[in-house]
């Protein structure tokens, strides 16, 4: 059934609103920082890549539903959006690596192998993919879809485990204390994004709007993290 004007407007509007929280999160990561360290750069790149991917989805839906863009041309938008999603996964992996106490001899090959894995998944996902519609939104149908989805779920799960290990290690090292919860707020923001992404993996197009409301907690958590940092620096 063809969606009515209001359904289209709601879908496009929420696509734009999704872009905003991640843009603010990227801003708060580096806001008022005198010294920007490598983990900050990786975290900033993660949030900004995520914001760009959502903006591309917004631009695609706006053009398709309201500006008469043919369905075939949405393939390019979806490809670029997924490329930025792949980039965001790579940057969060680099962020996690930067927090783990292992040598560079392990970190550099691990980062390279992870990048190769992302490229491999994207290549085979789009290799024989066909553009179509799902719930009246443009969607990519790929023979590699199930494998790609399971791979993405596996990556998210591994990131969850890494988060837990890093939080435990940083509590033990005294980097996270009751007097300075800045790192913990950052990790909560990432953890929340991971949970929502885990659910959305099965519903990438269209987006479940109820779930997206929780995105607006993310920049608030990142803001609290930066606020704690500034308070700790002054004390």
C-alpha positions in Angstrom: 0.0 0.0 0.0 1.3 3.4 -1.0 2.2 5.5 2.1 0.3 8.7 2.7 1.8 12.2 2.9 1.9 12.1 6.7 3.7 8.8 6.9 6.3 10.0 4.5 6.8 13.3 6.4 7.2 11.4 9.7 9.7 9.0 8.3 11.8 11.8 6.7 11.6 14.0 9.7 12.8 11.3 12.1 15.6 10.5 9.7 16.8 14.1 10.1 16.3 14.1 13.9 18.5 11.0 14.0 21.3 13.0 12.6 21.2 15.6 15.4 22.1 13.6 18.5 25.2 12.0 17.0 26.4 15.4 15.7 26.0 16.8 19.3 27.8 13.8 20.7 30.7 14.4 18.4 30.8 18.0 19.4 30.8 17.3 23.2 33.6 14.8 22.8 36.1 17.5 21.9 34.3 20.6 23.4 36.6 22.9 25.4 39.4 20.3 25.5 42.9 21.8 25.9 44.5 18.5 24.9 42.9 16.1 22.4 44.2 12.6 22.8 44.1 9.7 20.3 41.0 8.0 22.0 39.2 11.4 21.7 39.9 11.5 18.0 38.7 8.0 17.5 35.5 8.6 19.5 34.9 11.9 17.6 35.3 10.1 14.3 32.9 7.4 15.4 30.1 9.8 16.3 30.6 12.0 13.2 30.7 9.0 10.9 27.4 7.8 12.5 25.9 11.3 12.1 26.9 11.4 8.4 25.4 8.0 7.7 22.0 9.1 9.2 22.1 12.4 7.2 22.6 10.4 4.0 19.6 8.3 4.9 17.6 11.5 5.5 18.7 12.9 2.1 17.8 9.7 0.3 14.3 9.5 1.8 13.7 13.2 1.2 14.7 12.9 -2.4 12.8 9.6 -3.0 9.6 10.5 -1.3 9.2 14.2 -2.1 11.6 15.2 -4.9 10.8 12.4 -7.3 14.2 10.6 -7.4 13.9 7.2 -9.1 14.3 4.1 -6.9 17.4 2.9 -8.8 19.3 6.0 -7.8 18.8 5.3 -4.1 21.3 2.4 -4.4 24.1 5.0 -4.3 22.8 6.6 -1.1 22.5 3.2 0.6 26.0 2.3 -0.5 27.5 5.5 0.9 25.4 5.2 4.1 26.7 1.7 4.7 30.3 2.8 4.0 30.1 5.4 6.7 28.5 2.8 9.1 31.5 0.6 8.3 33.8 3.5 9.0 32.1 4.1 12.4 32.6 0.4 13.3 36.3 0.8 12.4 36.7 3.9 14.5 35.0 2.4 17.6 37.3 -0.6 17.2 40.3 1.7 17.2 38.9 3.4 20.3 38.6 0.1 22.1 42.1 -0.9 21.0 43.4 2.4 22.4 41.9 1.5 25.8 43.2 -2.0 26.0 46.6 -2.6 27.6 48.4 -4.5 24.8 51.4 -3.7 22.6 51.3 -1.9 19.3 52.6 -5.1 17.7 49.2 -6.6 18.4 47.1 -3.4 18.0 48.2 -2.5 14.4 47.7 -6.0 12.8 44.3 -6.3 14.7 43.2 -2.9 13.3 44.2 -3.9 9.8 42.4 -7.3 10.0 39.3 -5.6 11.3 39.4 -3.1 8.5 39.7 -6.0 6.0 36.8 -7.7 7.6 34.5 -4.6 7.2 35.6 -4.2 3.6 35.0 -7.9 2.9 31.5 -7.7 4.4 30.5 -4.5 2.5 32.0 -5.9 -0.8 30.0 -9.1 -0.7 26.9 -7.5 0.7 26.7 -5.1 -2.3 28.3 -7.4 -5.0 25.0 -8.9 -6.3 22.6 -6.7 -4.4 19.4 -5.5 -5.9 17.5 -2.3 -5.0 13.9 -2.7 -3.9 11.3 -1.6 -1.4 10.7 -2.7 2.2 7.7 -1.1 4.0 7.7 1.5 1.2 11.3 2.6 1.9 14.3 1.9 -0.4 16.0 -1.3 0.6 19.0 -3.4 -0.6 18.2 -7.1 -1.1 21.5 -9.1 -1.1 22.3 -12.8 -1.3 24.9 -12.1 1.4 22.3 -10.4 3.6 22.0 -13.1 6.3 25.8 -13.6 6.5 26.3 -9.8 6.6 23.7 -9.4 9.4 25.2 -12.2 11.5 28.7 -10.8 11.0 27.5 -7.4 12.2 25.8 -8.9 15.2 29.0 -10.7 16.0 31.0 -7.5 15.8 28.5 -5.7 18.1 28.7 -8.6 20.5 32.5 -8.6 20.6 32.4 -4.8 21.2 30.1 -5.4 24.2 32.5 -7.9 25.7 35.4 -5.5 25.1 33.5 -2.6 26.8 32.9 -4.8 29.9 36.6 -5.7 30.1 37.7 -2.1 29.6 35.3 -0.8 32.3 36.6 -3.5 34.7 40.2 -2.6 33.9 39.7 1.1 34.3 37.9 0.7 37.6 40.9 -1.3 38.8 43.4 1.3 37.6 41.4 4.1 39.3 40.6 5.9 36.0 36.9 5.5 36.8 36.0 6.6 40.4 32.9 7.9 42.1 34.6 11.4 42.0 35.2 11.2 38.2 32.5 9.3 36.2 33.4 10.9 32.9 34.6 7.7 31.2 31.7 5.7 32.5 29.2 8.2 31.0 31.0 7.9 27.7 30.8 4.1 27.8 27.1 4.2 28.7 26.5 6.3 25.6 28.4 3.8 23.4 26.6 0.9 25.2 23.2 2.4 24.6 24.0 3.0 20.9 25.2 -0.6 20.7 22.0 -2.0 22.2 19.8 0.1 19.8 22.0 -1.0 16.8 21.7 -4.6 17.9 17.9 -4.3 17.7 17.9 -2.2 14.5 20.1 -4.7 12.7 17.0 -6.6 11.7 15.0 -3.4 10.8 17.5 -1.1 9.2 15.0 0.0 6.6 12.5 1.2 7.8 13.6 2.5 11.1 11.5 1.7 14.2 10.7 5.2 15.4 10.0 4.2 19.0 13.5 2.9 19.4 15.0 6.1 17.9 13.7 8.2 20.8 16.5 6.7 23.0 19.1 8.2 20.7 18.5 11.5 22.3 19.9 10.2 25.6 23.3 9.7 23.9 24.4 13.3 23.5 23.2 14.0 27.1 25.5 11.2 28.4 28.4 12.5 26.4 27.7 16.0 27.7 27.7 14.6 31.3 31.0 13.0 30.5 32.5 16.2 29.4 31.0 18.1 32.3 32.6 15.6 34.7 36.0 16.0 33.0 35.9 19.8 33.3 34.8 19.5 37.0 37.7 17.1 37.7 40.2 19.3 35.9 39.2 22.3 38.0 39.4 20.4 41.3 
